[in-house]
Amino acid sequence: MKKQNIVIGVAPTKRSFLSMEEAKRQKEKFMAVIRGIHPDVVTLVDIDDICENGILFETEKITQVVEKFRRAKIDALFTPHCDFGEEQCAAGVAAAMKVPTLVWGARDERPNTDESRGRDTQCGMFACTKVMRRFGVQYSYIWNCETESEDFRNGFDSFIRVVSVIKAVKNLRIAKFGARPEPFMSVTANEGDLATKLGVTVVPISPNTVAARMDQLIGENSPRLQDYVADVKQRMDASGMKEEAVERAAAAKLAIQDLMEEKHCAAGAMECWSAVTVLGAPVCMALGELSDEGLPVSCETDVNGAVTMAMLQAVTLGKEACFLADLTIRHPQNDNAELLWHCGPFPYSLKDSSSVARLVQGQERFELKKGPITVCRFDDVDGKYYLFGGEGKGVDGPETNGTYVWFETNNWKMWEEKLMFGPYIHHVGGIYGNYKKVLREAARYLGMIFDDADEQGVYSL
């Protein structure tokens, strides 16, 4: 997997006439917490070399802080309030940087008394966010809570994931392998709008180019290919396939991976079953294996599906694989469950430990594990972009072929209505974990309409 690298500028603020010692104490407390949140992914850039105790309260220091953050190429800004704060300082930096901004301040322990002045942290944040709105700053907020609380830790964690999604979309290059299958009008996408509105670039690559690269790998009897074939056969029962068929399916994975990396593409959309005659093998296994490499590729040249998958992988900070599934049939006994299925392109890493993986005609066959799953779909209509999202869990259900998981929601009827009346198709993305609130917040920054699966939309009859 390819982990994200998130750079966050930290610009604490205090009111000029309030206690520096108390502000410093607050800063040390929250810095100790955030330094321990995804240190393998997050780089924190402080202002200790510019401001007294690394806390911004002098307007003349704004320019220096902004210059440092620009040199560091920060992806996001954190403006924690050590007390009431200086809104002109916090908002001034945020307005200049124009990156996702997080506002938070620790809950005050006590009110003011005649003997001592408190911090008035919440009061100052109300003032600061008003100024940010005037300056056109887009910001997120963690409610006024204690530094040591789970609310703060979870809020900061969620903000990191939001930034990861935004960064992934705005820098996304999608390798588009071939055209869509002729019958699938539903997967059409507006590549021009994706480029101008979101910064997503679609890079066309011919299936013939993939086939030629596969032939080269096989013709050279590449040790890399032979090692990979051995690895596949060790993990999956391929006894029903001829040796040369397994080799060609493995070559497809390596060829697609090489081409994506050469074109600097982080996701792909593959003309799969309709390109089998060109490729000489199904690419189902290749798609699942590529997702495990951190290179998610959608089936049936679903470009919007590729965007969906890129967002889902980013929400895990690049640490977990995602999958793209068909919405197929309702559970025979469970009215709130649906079969998320496809012919065999799911990541092996998500396989249930009790399920035996098989490779049949180049297609994987196994059941995914149980557990919490977030499902979403990025799509468009009439020039507007939507992000459908909701949470559920994998549950027991009848065995079937291909790769699959039975997915239970709180109210499938509401989900089904949303999906039928929204600008969506039969493809949805899935990721293990609960990330709806992160996707909702990322959609706000990206100018997408977030379509909450748990909020009633148009009713069916």
N, C-alpha and C positions, 0 to 999 in steps of 0.2 A: 504494500500500500504506500501511497505517496502523501505523507502528512503535510498539512498546511503550515505556512509560516506567517504568523500574524504579528505585526509591529504596532504597539499601542503607546501613544504619547500620554504621559500622566502629568497633569497640571493642577495640583491641589490649589485651593484658594482660601483666603481668610480675610476677615474685615480688618482694615489697617489698624484700628484703635483697640481691637480685642486682643486677648492674651496670646502672645507668640508661644509661650511655653505650653499652653493647653492645645493650641493648633498643632504644634510639633508632636505632642503626645498622640493626638488623633491620627496624624499622618503616619506615625510609626506603627500604629495598630493596624490600619487598613493596608499599608504596604506589606506587612508581614503576611497578611491573608492572601493578597492577590499574587504575590510572588510564588505561592505554592499551587496556583491554579494553572494547569497545563503548561508548566515551564518548558516542556519539550517542544511546544508549538509557539508560545507567546514570548516575544521580546518586549520588555518594558523600557521606555525611554523617559528618564526623569529630567527635572530641571534644577537639580541640586547645584550645578555649576553656574547657574544664572541668578537664582533667587535665594534669599535668606532661608535656610533650612529647606530649600526646595519647594517653597510655598509662594504662590503668586498673589501679590496684593498691591503692587505698584504698577500703574498704567504704563510707565515708561519702559517697563520690562517686557511688555507684550510683543514688541517687534523681535526681540532676541529669542523669546520662546518660540515664536512662529518660525523664525529662521532655522532654529535647531530641529524642530519637528519636520520641516521641509527637507532638510539635509538627510534626516533619518528615514524619509519616505514612509511616514506612519500611515497605517491603514485605518486607524481609528483613534479617537481621543477620549480620555477619561478625565472629567473635571470634578473630583470629589471636593465637597465643602467641608472644611475643618471647623467652621462655625458659620455665621451668616454669609461670609464670603464677600467678594467684590464682583458684582455682576458684570461691570464693564470690562473687567479683566477676563473672566471666564468666557463670556459671550464674545469678547473681542478675538480671543484665540480661536474659538470654535468657528466664528464667521470667516476668519482668514483661511483656516485649514480646509473647510468644506468636506469633512470626512464624517462618517458615523460617530456620534458623540454620546457618551454615557454620563448622566447626571445622578449623583447620589451624595448623601451626607448621613453621618451616624445620628441615631436618635439621641436627643439631649436627655441627660440623666435627671435633671431637675429644672424648675422654672427660676426666673430671676428673683432675687431677694434684695432687701435694702442694703445688705452687706456685700453682695457679690452679683456680678452680671453673668448670666449664662451665655450659651453659644448661639442660641436662636437659629439653629441650622436649618430647620424646615422652613422658617420664615424667609430666610435668604434664598432658598432654592425656588420658592414661588416667584420671587423678584427676578432671579436669574433666568428662569425659563421664559418669562415674558419677554425679556430682552432678546433671548435667543430666537424666539418666534419673530420678533421684529426684524432681526438680522437674517431671517430665512434659514436658520440652522435646523437641520433634522437631527433630533436627539431621541435617545432612549432614557428610561428612568427606572431605577430601583427604588421602591418606596422606602420612606424614612424608617430604617431599622437598625438594630445593633450591629456593630462591626463583626462580632463573633457569631452572628446568626446564620442559619442555613439559608435564609432569604437573601442575604447579601452574597454568600458564596454561590448559590444557584443563579442569582441574577447576573453576577459577573461572568459565570460560566456560560449562561445563555447569550450574553452580549458577544462574547468571543465567537460563539457559533454563528450568530447573526452576521458578524463581520466576515467570517469565513465564507458564508453563502454569498454575500454581496461581492466579495473579492473574486470568488469562483465564477460568478455570472459575468461580471464586467470584464474579465480577462479570458472568457471562454472561446476556444477554437474547437469546432466540431468537425471531425472527419466524416464526410458524407460519402459512403461507399455505394455508388450506383444510384439509380432512380427508384422511386417507390414501386412496389408491385402494382400492376395495372388496376386491379379491382379496388385498391385502398385509397380512395379519395380522402378518407378521414385523416390520413397522416400528412396531408399537405401543410406546409408552413410558409410564412412570408419571410424569406431570408433577408430581404432589404430592411424590413421593420426590425428584425432581430438585431441587425447591425447598427441601425441609427438610433433605436430606442434603448437597447440594452448593451450594446457593444459586443454582441455575440457574432463571431465570424464563422461561416460555414465554408469548409475547404473540400472541394470535390475530388474524389479519388476513384478511378475506374476499377470495377471488379476484375478487369483484365490485368491491371497492375498487381492486384493481390494474387491472382492466379500465377502470374509470372514469378513473383517473389516466392510463392510456394514451390513452384517447379525448381527454382534455384536452390532452395534449402534441401529439397529431396535429392536433386541431382548431385549436390556436393557431399551428400551423406554426412551432413553437418553433425558434429558431436553434440552441439547444443540441441539439435532436433532429437537425436537419439536419446539423450538424457531426459528430455521432456517427455518423449513417448514412454520411457520406462517409468517416469513419475506418474503419468496418467494411468498406466496399467496397474500400478501399485495401489492407487486410490480407488479406481473404478473397475468393475468387472467388464472387460471388453472382449470376453471369450466368444461372444456371438458375432464379432466383426473380424474381417480379414486383416492381417497385419498391415497391408498397404493402405487400407481404409483408415485405420487408426493413425498411421503415419501422416496421411494427408490431412486429417482433421486437426492433428497437432501442428502441422505446418501452417495451417490457416491461422491458428492463434498467433504463432510467432511472426508470421508475415504481417498481419494486421497490426500487431503491437509495434513492429519496427517502423511501419509506414506512419502510424500515428505519432510516434516519437520523433521521426524525421520531420514531420510537418508541425511539430509543437502543438499537437491537439490533445486536450485533456478528456474529451468524450467523443463518441462516434455514433453514427446512425448507419446501419448495415442493411443493404438489400440482401435478405437472407435466402428464403426458400426459392424465390424467383431467380436467384443467381447461381443455384446449385450447378446448372449445366456449364456455366463458365468456370466455377471454382473447382468442380470435380469432387466436391464433398460438402455436406451440410456444415454450417458454421455455428450451430447451436452451442456446442461445447466451448468453442472459442470465445463466445460472448460471455459465458459465465466465468471462464478462466480470466478473461481480461478485466472483468469487474473486480476480481480478487487481486489483480495487479494495480488497482487504482485507476483503471482506464475503462469506465463504464461505456458500453455500447448498446444502443437500443435495437430492437428487431424492426424489420419491415420499413427501414429508412424513415423512422419516426424521429424527425429532428426535434420537435417539441418534447418528445419522450427523452431524448438525449439531454436536453436542458434540465428536465425533471430529475434525471439520474445524477447529473452534475451537482445540482442543489442538494440532493439527499446525501451524496458522499461528503460534500462540504460541511453539512450539518454535524457530521461526526468528526470533523477536523481532519478528514482523510484517513481515519483510523479503521473504518469499517466498510464492508462492501454493501452495495445496494442491488436491487433487482427490479426488472420491469416485467409486469405480469398482465395477462388478459383477465378482465372481469368475465367470468364464464357462466357459472351456474350457482344457484342458491343451494345451501346445505340441505340435504333431504330431510333432516330432523330438526335442525336448529334454524329458526326463522330469522335470526340476527347474524347468520354467518354466510359467507360467500367464498367461492373457490377462486383463489388467485393462482393462475396456472399459466404455463407456457410450455412449448414442446420440448424444451431442454436447455435453456440458456441461463439458469440461475447459478450463482456463485457456490462453489463447493464448500467454502468456509461456513455457509449458512445451513448446511445439511444437518438434519436431526441425527444425533448419535446412534439412534436405533435403526435408522434407515440405511439399507445397503445401496450404495451408488452403482449404477450400471451405465454402460455406454452402448446404446443401441442405434445403429445406423448414424453414428455421429451425434446423436442426441442424448443428453444426460437424462437419467431417470432416478429421482430421489425426492423425498419429502423434506421440506424445510423444518427447522426447529420450532418449538413453541416459544411463547414469550411476547412481550409488548412490541407492537409494530406500528410505525407511523406510515400512512399511505398518503400520497399526494399526486397531483397532476398539474403541470404547467401547460396552458393552452391559450388560444386566442380566437377572437371573433370581432368583426367590425372595428379593427384597429386597436382593440383593448386587450390587455393581457390579464389572465386570471390564474390564480393558484388555489386549487382545491386541496384541502388538507383535513385529516382527521386521524384519530388514534383508535387502536383496537388490540387484539391479541390473537396469536396462533392457537388453534384448538384442534381436538381430535375430529376426524371425519373419515369417510370412505377412502380407500386406496384408489389411486388412478395412475395413469401413465404420465410421462413427461416429468417436469419439475413443478412442485406445487406446495401450497399451504392453505389450509382452511382458516379464514380470517373472520373473527367475531367482533361485532360492533355493539354499541349500546342500543342502537335503533337502525337496523339496516334499511328499513322502509324510507327513512329520512335521507339516508345516504343515496339510495337508489334514485329517489326523486331529484336530488341535487345533481347527480351525475347525468340523468336523462335530460334535464332541462338546461343544464349548463353547457358551455362550449367544449365538452370533453368527449373522449372517444373510449374505446374498450381497453386502452392501455393505461395502467397506473404504476407509479413507482412505489417501492417499499423499502423501508430501512428499520432495523431493529432498534427499539428505544422509543421514548416519548418526546417528540420534538415539534408538536403542533405550534406551540407559542413562539418558538424560534422562527419557524417558517412564516408565521403571521407577521412577525416584526420585520423579517427580511423583505417580505413582499411590500410592506409599507415604504421602505427605503427605495426599493426598485420600481416603484410606481405600478405595481400589480394590484389587482383587486383580489383580496384574500376571501376565499369562499369556504367558510367554516362548515365542515360536514355535520356538525352538531347543532347548527342553526337552521330552522325551517326555511325552505325556499318556496318555490312553486309547488303546489299540492298536486298529486295525481288524483285520478277520479275515484 
